[in-house]
Amino acid sequence: MPPVVAIKVDVDTDRGTRLGVPNLLRVLKEFDVPACFLFSLGPDNTGKAIRRVFRPGFFKKVSRTSVVSLYGVRTLLNGTLLPAPHIGRRNEAVLRQTRELGFEVGIHAYDHFRWQDYVLTMKPGEVSAEFEKARTEFTRIYSSPARTAGAAGWQTSAWGRAAYDAAELLYGSDTRGTYPFFPRIDGHVFSTLEIPTTLPTFDELMGRPEFPDERIAAHYLSLLREDRLNVLTIHAEIEGMGKQALFLDLLKAFKERGVTYQRLDTTAESLLKNRSAIPVREVVMDTIDGRSGLLATQAASAG
């Protein structure tokens, strides 16, 4: 059997929404590849992320991935020296076009910076309110509620998952792992299916001596599994902008390999027909090679 790949697109910034998303829509349509676009819907406070300089591995990642050239100086000042543009209000046409073209859409965050940096320390009511702002903006734009969400920076908590359950989402995609599961955090099992990202992201490989650009596509091919769904997270600001050519190379390599694609909502609907067969796994904060800080990850065993 050929490998099966599902692609989700994290859209973090105003610039990524305005420029990166239309680029990805054209490429994905050209290759007839479905994808789930997860949008940041509120203020773009990317500039405030400078506070992450104190995290282990932050400087190393910044130097490897050429953050300034990928994101642009303007974006890196948003929310600090420059006002934070409101992504949802400024880019309604792009967001609507994404769904009109047949792509799945969902929530990445309201304020990407606030969720990624503070969700683990927020009080329950604060988490609920933050997610509700994203849901309200999503409904305003699409005139229907979101069916999925994927946390900014792979940062989630028990209160975040409780917000997903309260919203009756079809599924979430907050973690790194190997196969779909029901998440357990602090002893509580949540009812919203989790479909984790299984493959590394471009920015976790870029700039490393063992992964020059010309070897990245081959590396992805070596990681594909034929016995389970391979979930690849891409970014509008990277694969949709500065690394478009590299993403094209990857899609061409996938095509030559005979890769088939699957929508994440279709995957969730199929799995949920037999909920009892879906395993429960602990969500633990752990490191991921090539990324700074701790991320929500799927525990290897039931625990």
N, C-alpha and C positions, 0 to 999 in steps of 0.2 A: 504494500500500500504506500502511496506517496505521502509525505508529511502534510499535515494540516496546520495552517497558520491563521491566527486571528490577530488583527492589528487594532490597537487603540491609540488615539492621538491625544496627548496632553497639550492643551493650549494654555500657556501660562500668562501671556502678556498682551497688551494692546497691539503692539507691533506684530507679534506672531499671529494674532487674529486677523489683522488687516492685510498682511502680506503673505505670511506663511500658509495660512489655511487655503486661500485661493490657489496657491501653487500646488499644494497637496491634492486638492480636489481635481485639478487637471491631470496630475500624474496618476492618481488612483483610478480615475475614470478611464484613462488611456490603457491601463493594464487590467481593467475590469476587476479591481480589488476592493472588496468591501472594507469598511473601517468604522470604528466608533470614535467620534470626536467628543472629547470631554472639555468643556469650556470653563474658563475663569470668567465670572460674570459681573464682578463689581470693580472696585478701584484697583488700578495697577500700581502697587506699592513696591515694585521690584527693587528700587534703590535702597529700601530699608534692609534688604538682605545682606548689606555690608556687615551687619552685626554677626554674620556667620564666620567672620574671620577667626574667631576664637575656637571654632570647631576643629577637631583633628582632621587633617587631610584636606581642609578647604583650600589652602594656598596651592597645594599640589594639583588639585583638580582644576582650579582657575588657570594655572599656567599651562596645563595640558590641553584644555579645551578652547582656549582663546575666547573667553567669555565676551570681551568687548566687541570683537569682530562678529560674533554670532548674534548678540543681543542688541548691539548699538549703544552709543554713549547716551542718547536720549532716554532709552529704556532704563539704563542703569542709574539715572538720576530721578526717575519717577518716584514721587512720594517723599522726596527729600528736598533737593534744590529746585525741583520742578513739581508742579501739581500732579496728583495722581489721576490720570484719565480714567473715566468710567467705561470699562470695556463693553459691557452689554449695551449701554445706550449709544455708544459711538459706532458699534459694529453690528447692528441689528440685521442689516441686509446680508452680511456674510454668514451670520448664524442661521438665518432662515434659508439661505441658498443651500447650505450644507444638508439640511434635512430634505429640501425639495429635490436635491440630486439623488436621494435615496440612501444617504448615509445615516447611521444611527447617531444620535446626539444625547449627551448627558451632562452632568455637573462635574466639574473638576474642583471648583471652590467658588466662594464669593470673593473674598480677598485672599489670593493665593499665598501671599507672604504671611498673613495673620494665621491661616490654618496650618501651614507648614511649620511655622516657628512656635506656635503657642497652643495648638490643640491638646497637647499632652498635659498642659498646666491649667487649661480652662476649667471652670466649674461647669457642671452639667447644663445649667440654664444658658450659659454663654455658648456652649457648643451647639445646643439646639437652636438658639437664636441665629448663630452664624450660618448654619445649614439652611435654616428657614429663609434667610435673606436670599440665598442662592436659588432655592426652590421658587420663591416669589418672582425673582427676575426671570428665571427660566420660563415660568408659566406666562408671564407678561409677554415674552418674545414669541413663544410658540403656541400660546393659547391651549396648552395641555401640560399636565405635570410630567416631570422627569421620571423615567423608569430606571435610571442607573446613575451611579456616581463612582468616581475614582479619586481618592484623596490626594491632595497636593503633597508632593515629596514622599509619598508612601508613609504618611503619618496618620495614624488612627488611634482611637481609644475606645473604651467601653461606651463612653457617652456618644462618640461619633457613630458607632455601630447601632446604638439605641435610636439615634436620629434616623438612620436608614430604615430600621424596623418600623418606626412610627410613620415614616413616609411610604411604607409598603412598596419599596423598590423591588424590581424584578431581580436584580443582583447588584453587587458592588465589586469594585476591583481596586482594593487598597493596599494589597500586599505583594510580596515577592514569594514565589513558591513553585510548586510542581503540578498541582491538579486542583480542581474545584472542591470546595469544602464549606461547611458551616463553621464560622469562627467562634472560638471560645476565648473570652478575656475575663480575667479576675473571677473565674468560676462560672461565668454566665455564658450560655450558648445562645447565639443570636440567630434569628430566623431568616435573615437576608443572605442568600447564597453569595459566596465569595469566589471570584474567578481571578486567580493571581497572575501577575506577569511572570513568565517562566524564562525569558531570554534576557541577556544584558541589553542595556540601552547603548546607543551610539556614543553618548558622552562618557560612558564608563570604559570605553575602549579607545576613543580618540586620543592621539598624542602619546600613546604608550609605545615604547620601542618595539615591543613584540607584536604590535598591531598597527603597522603602517596602513594607510588608507587602502592600498591595493590588496591587502590581506584580509580586510574586515569581512567582505562578502563570503570568502571561503571559510572564515571562522564561524560565521553564522550557519553555514551549511553543515559544518561539523557538529553543531549543537542541536540540530533539529532531531526530534524524536518521532518515530512513526507509530508509537503505541499510545500517544496521548496528544492533546491539543497543545500547540506551541503558541504562546501569547507574547507578542512583541509590542512594547510601548515605544512610540516615536514622539517627537516633539515638533510642533509647528515652527518653533524658532530654530531648530537644527536641521532636520530632514526636509523641512519646508522652505528653508532659506539658505544658510551658509553651506549645508552639506546635501543640497539637492542632487548633485551629480553622483555622490556616493550612494544615496538612497536609490537612485535609478539603477546603479550597478547591482545593488542588492535585489531589486525586483527582477532584473534580468536573470540573475543567478537563480533566484527562486523559480522563475519560469522554466529555465533549462533543466532544473532538478525535477520538475513536474509537480511542484507544490500546489496544493489546492487551498482555498480560503474559506473561512467560516465566520459568519457574524456572531458576535458575542451574545446578542439577545436571543438568537436562534439556539445557540448552545445552552443558555440558561433555561429557556422554555422546554427544551428536550430533557435536560437533566431533572428538572423539577416535576416531571411526570412521575418520577419515582424517588420522592424525597428520602425515603428510608435507605436508599442505596448510597446516599451522599454522606461521606464521612465527616465527623467533627474533628477539628484540629485546633490546637492552641495557637494564638497569635502572639509572637514574641518579638521584642525589639532587638535587632541584631545588625551586624555590619554586612555590607555587600561590597565585593571587590570592585574598586574603581569609583566608589561614591563615598562622600564624607558623611559623618554622623551615623545615627542608628535609624533603621528602617523597620517597618512592620513586616514580619516574615512568617511564613507558615512553618510550624513545628513539624519535624520529620515524622514523629509518631504521635499516637493518640494522647500520650502523657498520663 
